[in-house]
């Protein structure tokens, strides 16, 4: 999901949890970048989930510029193993 700590807190408060504790931890791993990553990053997205390419356009890049970014990323990252960080939220709400 593309949520941050504040988003989670707002949702939990809205559904009636007055006491919320969120602990964020970062997991680090090695990941090989595949075609599936590019499809997720630069594809149309699913539902409300917006891909990176769409966020770049929202930020002011043209479709042509986003395509250039995708091309550069593919040249540099496809099949490469990179350090990958994932945030994990542990939530206690009552």
N, CA, C and O atoms as CSV, one atom per row, in Angstrom:
chain,resi,resn,atom,element,x,y,z
A,1,UNK,N,N,0.837,-1.174,0.000
A,1,UNK,CA,C,0.000,0.000,0.000
A,1,UNK,C,C,0.883,1.238,0.000
A,1,UNK,O,O,2.036,1.203,0.431
A,2,UNK,N,N,0.333,2.300,-0.479
A,2,UNK,CA,C,1.057,3.563,-0.491
A,2,UNK,C,C,0.506,4.496,0.584
A,2,UNK,O,O,0.076,5.611,0.289
A,3,UNK,N,N,0.522,4.039,1.810
A,3,UNK,CA,C,0.042,4.835,2.931
A,3,UNK,C,C,1.225,5.260,3.766
A,3,UNK,O,O,2.270,4.610,3.767
A,4,UNK,N,N,1.050,6.365,4.484
A,4,UNK,CA,C,2.054,6.727,5.467
A,4,UNK,C,C,1.415,6.690,6.854
A,4,UNK,O,O,0.221,6.426,6.996
A,5,UNK,N,N,2.214,6.955,7.851
A,5,UNK,CA,C,1.763,6.856,9.240
A,5,UNK,C,C,0.549,7.749,9.506
A,5,UNK,O,O,-0.385,7.334,10.191
A,6,UNK,N,N,0.556,8.953,8.977
A,6,UNK,CA,C,-0.554,9.896,9.188
A,6,UNK,C,C,-1.838,9.376,8.549
A,6,UNK,O,O,-2.908,9.488,9.147
A,7,UNK,N,N,-1.753,8.808,7.345
A,7,UNK,CA,C,-2.937,8.244,6.680
A,7,UNK,C,C,-3.584,7.169,7.547
A,7,UNK,O,O,-4.806,7.138,7.693
A,8,UNK,N,N,-2.773,6.295,8.117
A,8,UNK,CA,C,-3.285,5.210,8.952
A,8,UNK,C,C,-3.967,5.783,10.188
A,8,UNK,O,O,-5.050,5.338,10.569
A,9,UNK,N,N,-3.337,6.760,10.804
A,9,UNK,CA,C,-3.900,7.378,12.002
A,9,UNK,C,C,-5.237,8.051,11.703
A,9,UNK,O,O,-6.174,7.925,12.491
A,10,UNK,N,N,-5.343,8.754,10.595
A,10,UNK,CA,C,-6.591,9.423,10.211
A,10,UNK,C,C,-7.712,8.408,10.016
A,10,UNK,O,O,-8.823,8.616,10.504
A,11,UNK,N,N,-7.436,7.315,9.311
A,11,UNK,CA,C,-8.451,6.291,9.061
A,11,UNK,C,C,-8.908,5.648,10.367
A,11,UNK,O,O,-10.107,5.486,10.591
A,12,UNK,N,N,-7.970,5.286,11.218
A,12,UNK,CA,C,-8.334,4.637,12.478
A,12,UNK,C,C,-9.118,5.574,13.392
A,12,UNK,O,O,-10.046,5.136,14.073
A,13,UNK,N,N,-8.764,6.840,13.417
A,13,UNK,CA,C,-9.517,7.821,14.199
A,13,UNK,C,C,-10.928,7.971,13.641
A,13,UNK,O,O,-11.891,8.050,14.403
A,14,UNK,N,N,-11.054,8.009,12.322
A,14,UNK,CA,C,-12.363,8.174,11.676
A,14,UNK,C,C,-13.314,7.022,11.962
A,14,UNK,O,O,-14.529,7.220,12.003
A,15,UNK,N,N,-12.780,5.816,12.162
A,15,UNK,CA,C,-13.653,4.668,12.434
A,15,UNK,C,C,-13.822,4.413,13.931
A,15,UNK,O,O,-14.388,3.393,14.325
A,16,UNK,N,N,-13.333,5.338,14.771
A,16,UNK,CA,C,-13.665,5.274,16.179
A,16,UNK,C,C,-12.601,4.821,17.152
A,16,UNK,O,O,-12.925,4.526,18.303
A,17,UNK,N,N,-11.358,4.753,16.747
A,17,UNK,CA,C,-10.291,4.365,17.676
A,17,UNK,C,C,-9.628,5.627,18.235
A,17,UNK,O,O,-8.870,6.290,17.526
A,18,UNK,N,N,-9.907,5.965,19.507
A,18,UNK,CA,C,-9.328,7.194,20.063
A,18,UNK,C,C,-7.865,7.046,20.489
A,18,UNK,O,O,-7.141,8.039,20.563
A,19,UNK,N,N,-7.430,5.828,20.765
A,19,UNK,CA,C,-6.059,5.597,21.226
A,19,UNK,C,C,-5.317,4.763,20.185
A,19,UNK,O,O,-5.642,3.599,19.952
A,20,UNK,N,N,-4.330,5.377,19.574
A,20,UNK,CA,C,-3.606,4.729,18.478
A,20,UNK,C,C,-2.108,4.838,18.736
A,20,UNK,O,O,-1.587,5.915,19.027
A,21,UNK,N,N,-1.434,3.709,18.624
A,21,UNK,CA,C,0.030,3.696,18.708
A,21,UNK,C,C,0.548,3.000,17.447
A,21,UNK,O,O,0.164,1.868,17.150
A,22,UNK,N,N,1.413,3.682,16.720
A,22,UNK,CA,C,1.989,3.131,15.494
A,22,UNK,C,C,3.504,3.115,15.638
A,22,UNK,O,O,4.127,4.139,15.920
A,23,UNK,N,N,4.077,1.952,15.442
A,23,UNK,CA,C,5.538,1.813,15.462
A,23,UNK,C,C,5.995,1.414,14.066
A,23,UNK,O,O,5.604,0.367,13.550
A,24,UNK,N,N,6.821,2.252,13.463
A,24,UNK,CA,C,7.337,1.967,12.126
A,24,UNK,C,C,8.716,1.332,12.215
A,24,UNK,O,O,9.568,1.767,12.989
A,25,UNK,N,N,8.916,0.309,11.420
A,25,UNK,CA,C,10.228,-0.317,11.301
A,25,UNK,C,C,10.564,-0.444,9.823
A,25,UNK,O,O,9.678,-0.607,8.984
A,26,UNK,N,N,11.833,-0.368,9.520
A,26,UNK,CA,C,12.289,-0.477,8.140
A,26,UNK,C,C,12.996,-1.809,7.950
A,26,UNK,O,O,13.913,-2.153,8.696
A,27,UNK,N,N,12.559,-2.549,6.944
A,27,UNK,CA,C,13.212,-3.802,6.577
A,27,UNK,C,C,14.053,-3.547,5.332
A,27,UNK,O,O,13.593,-2.910,4.384
A,28,UNK,N,N,15.271,-4.039,5.338
A,28,UNK,CA,C,16.170,-3.857,4.207
A,28,UNK,C,C,16.483,-5.223,3.601
A,28,UNK,O,O,16.761,-6.187,4.315
A,29,UNK,N,N,16.433,-5.286,2.274
A,29,UNK,CA,C,16.730,-6.536,1.581
A,29,UNK,C,C,17.361,-6.222,0.232
A,29,UNK,O,O,17.475,-5.062,-0.163
A,30,UNK,N,N,17.765,-7.267,-0.459
A,30,UNK,CA,C,18.269,-7.141,-1.823
A,30,UNK,C,C,17.170,-7.625,-2.760
A,30,UNK,O,O,16.552,-8.659,-2.506
A,31,UNK,N,N,16.922,-6.895,-3.829
A,31,UNK,CA,C,15.852,-7.259,-4.749
A,31,UNK,C,C,16.326,-7.095,-6.189
A,31,UNK,O,O,16.967,-6.103,-6.538
A,32,UNK,N,N,16.001,-8.081,-7.015
A,32,UNK,CA,C,16.304,-7.965,-8.440
A,32,UNK,C,C,15.131,-7.258,-9.111
A,32,UNK,O,O,13.981,-7.673,-8.975
A,33,UNK,N,N,15.436,-6.191,-9.833
A,33,UNK,CA,C,14.401,-5.414,-10.509
A,33,UNK,C,C,13.987,-6.151,-11.779
A,33,UNK,O,O,14.822,-6.480,-12.621
A,34,UNK,N,N,12.690,-6.404,-11.903
A,34,UNK,CA,C,12.141,-7.176,-13.016
A,34,UNK,C,C,11.186,-6.324,-13.846
A,34,UNK,O,O,10.874,-5.185,-13.498
A,35,UNK,N,N,10.740,-6.899,-14.933
A,35,UNK,CA,C,9.747,-6.238,-15.786
A,35,UNK,C,C,8.484,-5.909,-14.988
A,35,UNK,O,O,7.848,-4.883,-15.227
A,36,UNK,N,N,8.123,-6.772,-14.049
A,36,UNK,CA,C,6.926,-6.534,-13.230
A,36,UNK,C,C,7.041,-5.235,-12.429
A,36,UNK,O,O,6.041,-4.546,-12.227
A,37,UNK,N,N,8.240,-4.897,-11.976
A,37,UNK,CA,C,8.424,-3.634,-11.255
A,37,UNK,C,C,8.085,-2.454,-12.167
A,37,UNK,O,O,7.395,-1.520,-11.759
A,38,UNK,N,N,8.579,-2.509,-13.401
A,38,UNK,CA,C,8.321,-1.408,-14.325
A,38,UNK,C,C,6.846,-1.310,-14.688
A,38,UNK,O,O,6.312,-0.211,-14.835
A,39,UNK,N,N,6.192,-2.448,-14.831
A,39,UNK,CA,C,4.754,-2.439,-15.111
A,39,UNK,C,C,4.004,-1.772,-13.965
A,39,UNK,O,O,3.073,-1.002,-14.198
A,40,UNK,N,N,4.400,-2.059,-12.739
A,40,UNK,CA,C,3.747,-1.466,-11.571
A,40,UNK,C,C,4.083,0.026,-11.459
A,40,UNK,O,O,3.208,0.836,-11.154
A,41,UNK,N,N,5.333,0.384,-11.700
A,41,UNK,CA,C,5.750,1.775,-11.554
A,41,UNK,C,C,5.200,2.682,-12.649
A,41,UNK,O,O,4.795,3.814,-12.383
A,42,UNK,N,N,5.189,2.175,-13.886
A,42,UNK,CA,C,4.829,3.039,-15.006
A,42,UNK,C,C,3.528,2.639,-15.691
A,42,UNK,O,O,3.138,3.269,-16.674
A,43,UNK,N,N,2.852,1.616,-15.202
A,43,UNK,CA,C,1.573,1.200,-15.768
A,43,UNK,C,C,0.443,2.095,-15.282
A,43,UNK,O,O,0.671,3.101,-14.610
A,44,UNK,N,N,-0.766,1.714,-15.632
A,44,UNK,CA,C,-1.942,2.512,-15.290
A,44,UNK,C,C,-2.294,2.465,-13.806
A,44,UNK,O,O,-2.971,3.364,-13.308
A,45,UNK,N,N,-1.851,1.443,-13.101
A,45,UNK,CA,C,-2.213,1.314,-11.694
A,45,UNK,C,C,-3.542,0.592,-11.554
A,45,UNK,O,O,-4.257,0.379,-12.533
A,46,UNK,N,N,-3.857,0.223,-10.328
A,46,UNK,CA,C,-5.091,-0.505,-10.057
A,46,UNK,C,C,-5.909,0.257,-9.034
A,46,UNK,O,O,-5.384,0.662,-7.997
A,47,UNK,N,N,-7.192,0.457,-9.315
A,47,UNK,CA,C,-8.061,1.148,-8.372
A,47,UNK,C,C,-7.524,2.529,-8.053
A,47,UNK,O,O,-7.236,3.328,-8.944
A,48,UNK,N,N,-7.396,2.790,-6.763
A,48,UNK,CA,C,-6.898,4.091,-6.316
A,48,UNK,C,C,-5.373,4.145,-6.256
A,48,UNK,O,O,-4.792,5.205,-6.022
A,49,UNK,N,N,-4.740,3.013,-6.465
A,49,UNK,CA,C,-3.275,2.975,-6.397
A,49,UNK,C,C,-2.687,3.607,-7.654
A,49,UNK,O,O,-2.906,3.125,-8.765
A,50,UNK,N,N,-1.953,4.674,-7.468
A,50,UNK,CA,C,-1.379,5.424,-8.582
A,50,UNK,C,C,0.092,5.054,-8.704
A,50,UNK,O,O,0.820,5.039,-7.712
A,51,UNK,N,N,0.526,4.757,-9.921
A,51,UNK,CA,C,1.913,4.396,-10.158
A,51,UNK,C,C,2.837,5.605,-10.146
A,51,UNK,O,O,2.396,6.754,-10.174
A,52,UNK,N,N,4.122,5.314,-10.105
A,52,UNK,CA,C,5.157,6.345,-10.073
A,52,UNK,C,C,5.083,7.253,-11.304
A,52,UNK,O,O,5.224,8.470,-11.188
A,53,UNK,N,N,4.862,6.666,-12.469
A,53,UNK,CA,C,4.766,7.460,-13.694
A,53,UNK,C,C,3.651,8.487,-13.623
A,53,UNK,O,O,3.828,9.632,-14.038
A,54,UNK,N,N,2.505,8.081,-13.098
A,54,UNK,CA,C,1.367,8.999,-12.959
A,54,UNK,C,C,1.690,10.099,-11.946
A,54,UNK,O,O,1.295,11.251,-12.129
A,55,UNK,N,N,2.400,9.746,-10.891
A,55,UNK,CA,C,2.788,10.757,-9.898
A,55,UNK,C,C,3.753,11.780,-10.511
A,55,UNK,O,O,3.692,12.966,-10.185
A,56,UNK,N,N,4.633,11.323,-11.389
A,56,UNK,CA,C,5.534,12.250,-12.073
A,56,UNK,C,C,4.748,13.219,-12.947
A,56,UNK,O,O,5.064,14.407,-13.002
A,57,UNK,N,N,3.723,12.712,-13.631
A,57,UNK,CA,C,2.883,13.582,-14.455
A,57,UNK,C,C,2.119,14.581,-13.592
A,57,UNK,O,O,2.006,15.754,-13.946
A,58,UNK,N,N,1.599,14.117,-12.468
A,58,UNK,CA,C,0.894,15.013,-11.552
A,58,UNK,C,C,1.837,16.099,-11.051
A,58,UNK,O,O,1.414,17.228,-10.800
A,59,UNK,N,N,3.103,15.760,-10.906
A,59,UNK,CA,C,4.115,16.713,-10.467
A,59,UNK,C,C,4.576,17.677,-11.547
A,59,UNK,O,O,5.359,18.586,-11.269
A,60,UNK,N,N,4.096,17.492,-12.791
A,60,UNK,CA,C,4.405,18.455,-13.836
A,60,UNK,C,C,5.163,17.933,-15.041
A,60,UNK,O,O,5.368,18.679,-15.998
A,61,UNK,N,N,5.590,16.670,-15.028
A,61,UNK,CA,C,6.280,16.134,-16.194
A,61,UNK,C,C,5.276,15.803,-17.291
A,61,UNK,O,O,4.137,15.428,-17.012
A,62,UNK,N,N,5.707,15.944,-18.531
A,62,UNK,CA,C,4.857,15.562,-19.654
A,62,UNK,C,C,4.920,14.045,-19.828
A,62,UNK,O,O,5.772,13.375,-19.246
A,63,UNK,N,N,4.008,13.521,-20.635
A,63,UNK,CA,C,4.008,12.085,-20.907
A,63,UNK,C,C,5.323,11.671,-21.575
A,63,UNK,O,O,5.854,10.596,-21.294
A,64,UNK,N,N,5.841,12.520,-22.452
A,64,UNK,CA,C,7.109,12.237,-23.120
A,64,UNK,C,C,8.256,12.198,-22.111
A,64,UNK,O,O,9.125,11.330,-22.196
A,65,UNK,N,N,8.266,13.126,-21.163
A,65,UNK,CA,C,9.316,13.150,-20.144
A,65,UNK,C,C,9.245,11.919,-19.235
A,65,UNK,O,O,10.274,11.364,-18.852
A,66,UNK,N,N,8.025,11.497,-18.894
A,66,UNK,CA,C,7.859,10.290,-18.083
A,66,UNK,C,C,8.385,9.080,-18.848
A,66,UNK,O,O,9.019,8.205,-18.257
A,67,UNK,N,N,8.131,9.020,-20.148
A,67,UNK,CA,C,8.641,7.923,-20.975
A,67,UNK,C,C,10.172,7.926,-20.985
A,67,UNK,O,O,10.792,6.863,-20.982
A,68,UNK,N,N,10.780,9.108,-20.995
A,68,UNK,CA,C,12.239,9.204,-20.943
A,68,UNK,C,C,12.771,8.687,-19.604
A,68,UNK,O,O,13.781,7.985,-19.560
A,69,UNK,N,N,12.086,9.040,-18.516
A,69,UNK,CA,C,12.481,8.543,-17.193
A,69,UNK,C,C,12.399,7.023,-17.169
A,69,UNK,O,O,13.313,6.354,-16.688
A,70,UNK,N,N,11.301,6.481,-17.689
A,70,UNK,CA,C,11.140,5.025,-17.719
A,70,UNK,C,C,12.266,4.364,-18.511
A,70,UNK,O,O,12.822,3.355,-18.077
A,71,UNK,N,N,12.599,4.925,-19.660
A,71,UNK,CA,C,13.671,4.372,-20.491
A,71,UNK,C,C,15.003,4.376,-19.737
A,71,UNK,O,O,15.731,3.383,-19.755
A,72,UNK,N,N,15.316,5.480,-19.083
A,72,UNK,CA,C,16.564,5.567,-18.317
A,72,UNK,C,C,16.578,4.570,-17.164
A,72,UNK,O,O,17.593,3.917,-16.922
A,73,UNK,N,N,15.459,4.448,-16.452
A,73,UNK,CA,C,15.377,3.488,-15.350
A,73,UNK,C,C,15.577,2.067,-15.863
A,73,UNK,O,O,16.295,1.274,-15.254
A,74,UNK,N,N,14.936,1.752,-16.990
A,74,UNK,CA,C,15.080,0.405,-17.554
A,74,UNK,C,C,16.540,0.119,-17.912
A,74,UNK,O,O,17.057,-0.959,-17.617
A,75,UNK,N,N,17.201,1.089,-18.548
A,75,UNK,CA,C,18.595,0.899,-18.945
A,75,UNK,C,C,19.497,0.667,-17.736
A,75,UNK,O,O,20.431,-0.132,-17.798
A,76,UNK,N,N,19.220,1.359,-16.648
A,76,UNK,CA,C,20.081,1.287,-15.474
A,76,UNK,C,C,19.710,0.174,-14.495
A,76,UNK,O,O,20.581,-0.348,-13.799
A,77,UNK,N,N,18.416,-0.199,-14.432
A,77,UNK,CA,C,17.965,-1.055,-13.337
A,77,UNK,C,C,17.473,-2.447,-13.717
A,77,UNK,O,O,17.524,-3.356,-12.888
A,78,UNK,N,N,17.000,-2.638,-14.943
A,78,UNK,CA,C,16.416,-3.928,-15.302
A,78,UNK,C,C,17.423,-5.057,-15.083
A,78,UNK,O,O,18.544,-5.009,-15.590
A,79,UNK,N,N,17.016,-6.062,-14.330
A,79,UNK,CA,C,17.800,-7.254,-13.994
A,79,UNK,C,C,18.921,-6.983,-12.986
A,79,UNK,O,O,19.699,-7.885,-12.678
A,80,UNK,N,N,19.011,-5.769,-12.477
A,80,UNK,CA,C,20.021,-5.441,-11.471
A,80,UNK,C,C,19.502,-5.787,-10.075
A,80,UNK,O,O,18.298,-5.737,-9.824
A,81,UNK,N,N,20.401,-6.132,-9.187
A,81,UNK,CA,C,20.055,-6.356,-7.786
A,81,UNK,C,C,20.363,-5.063,-7.034
A,81,UNK,O,O,21.476,-4.542,-7.097
A,82,UNK,N,N,19.357,-4.559,-6.324
A,82,UNK,CA,C,19.493,-3.282,-5.622
A,82,UNK,C,C,19.081,-3.441,-4.161
A,82,UNK,O,O,18.343,-4.360,-3.806
A,83,UNK,N,N,19.567,-2.532,-3.325
A,83,UNK,CA,C,19.103,-2.473,-1.947
A,83,UNK,C,C,17.672,-1.958,-1.938
A,83,UNK,O,O,17.348,-1.006,-2.649
A,84,UNK,N,N,16.809,-2.586,-1.132
A,84,UNK,CA,C,15.381,-2.257,-1.131
A,84,UNK,C,C,14.926,-2.070,0.303
A,84,UNK,O,O,15.179,-2.929,1.148
A,85,UNK,N,N,14.266,-0.974,0.590
A,85,UNK,CA,C,13.741,-0.729,1.927
A,85,UNK,C,C,12.223,-0.752,1.911
A,85,UNK,O,O,11.586,-0.179,1.026
A,86,UNK,N,N,11.654,-1.426,2.904
A,86,UNK,CA,C,10.207,-1.516,3.054
A,86,UNK,C,C,9.850,-1.087,4.467
A,86,UNK,O,O,10.446,-1.563,5.433
A,87,UNK,N,N,8.879,-0.190,4.591
A,87,UNK,CA,C,8.405,0.225,5.908
A,87,UNK,C,C,7.284,-0.705,6.347
A,87,UNK,O,O,6.381,-1.020,5.572
A,88,UNK,N,N,7.355,-1.140,7.604
A,88,UNK,CA,C,6.334,-1.995,8.193
A,88,UNK,C,C,5.769,-1.259,9.399
A,88,UNK,O,O,6.518,-0.780,10.250
A,89,UNK,N,N,4.440,-1.169,9.469
A,89,UNK,CA,C,3.788,-0.496,10.592
A,89,UNK,C,C,3.168,-1.529,11.520
A,89,UNK,O,O,2.372,-2.366,11.094
A,90,UNK,N,N,3.541,-1.461,12.786
A,90,UNK,CA,C,2.902,-2.265,13.824
A,90,UNK,C,C,1.929,-1.333,14.535
A,90,UNK,O,O,2.326,-0.290,15.054
A,91,UNK,N,N,0.645,-1.714,14.557
A,91,UNK,CA,C,-0.403,-0.810,15.015
A,91,UNK,C,C,-1.141,-1.407,16.206
A,91,UNK,O,O,-1.520,-2.578,16.198
A,92,UNK,N,N,-1.337,-0.577,17.233
A,92,UNK,CA,C,-2.181,-0.923,18.367
A,92,UNK,C,C,-3.233,0.172,18.460
A,92,UNK,O,O,-2.906,1.337,18.688
A,93,UNK,N,N,-4.493,-0.203,18.284
A,93,UNK,CA,C,-5.580,0.774,18.335
A,93,UNK,C,C,-6.705,0.213,19.190
A,93,UNK,O,O,-7.110,-0.940,19.039
A,94,UNK,N,N,-7.204,1.057,20.095
A,94,UNK,CA,C,-8.344,0.635,20.928
A,94,UNK,C,C,-9.179,1.830,21.306
A,94,UNK,O,O,-10.183,1.686,22.004
